[in-house]
Amino acid sequence: MDQKFKAAFLKKWYTYFGDSELPVAFFYVDEPGDTARANIPDKHSCIIGELNIVRKGKPLAWSMQAIGCGGAKRYLGYTETIRPGFEYFLSTGIPSEMEGERYIRTPELVKELMANLPCIPALGKYIVFKRFDQLTPDEDPLAMIFFATPDVLSGLFTLANFDQPDGLGVIAPFGSGCGSVVQQVLMQSEKSDPKAILGMFDVSARPYVPKDILTFSVPMKKFEKMVDGMDESFLITSSWQKVKRRLYGSAVTAAKPKKGQIPGGV
């Protein structure tokens, strides 16, 4: 991560969004170095819930063996396979054999859906999730994941459309919680005009995040453009000032960055 860019974003973030939660980055490596390895679970586990540790400031690296959900193994790129009968699991179920989640009307529709969701192979033995302020110069994140409240989402959504002539800078495709923050954003990364992904609508993943939180995931190419446009966007207007008051009390002026959280000790 370029440290000048890192410092610029942190300064702008604290200026316009106050103490709102910083995004989490992810990238792949073959050797995680000093980053702690996620424990290998002894039962099913949801990586969305495990990311709460990362959000609080502890970077973690997951190997395929440490991912405790078959779907997550696929959506994070570690296998192309999916559980047998998945088309029934996501839809109607099988009487006396399997309860269906009923997220999709029919098994046939599930098959069509999965055919349009290619498995993007993992680029390393480990996938590392790390909060933005902890990124080092030798780390090259693929995307940013914001866990955001409605007011923060309004700012991110509008910023993502700041340079979009069609107003379609953000999409909200159906998918799992982990799929929306990794698979979908990687699919967008391969496009010339990548979109941000509004996610965490997965009913099964909702219990792992607070009730007022959704995710907003952005490929790095788009994230860099969003950061570049912040100082000339709606964020400098009186309209955003009204939202800022709700983000950090009654403050009307720019929030000051916290000492030590911007490179150089600003």
Secondary structure, 3 states (H helix, E strand, C coil): CCHHHHHHHHHHHHHHHCCCCCCEEEEEECCCCCCEECCCCCCCCCHHHHHHHHHCCCCEEECHHHCCCHHHHHHCCCCCCCCCCHHHHCCCEECCCEECCCCCCCHHHHHHHHHCCCCCCCCCCEEEEEEHHHCCCCCCCCEEEEEECHHHHHHHHHHHCCCCCCCCCEECCCCCHHHHHHHHHHHHHCCCCCCEEEECCCCCCHHHCCCCCEEEEEEHHHHHHHHHHHHHCHHHCHHHHHHHHHHCCCCCCCCCCCCCCCCCCC
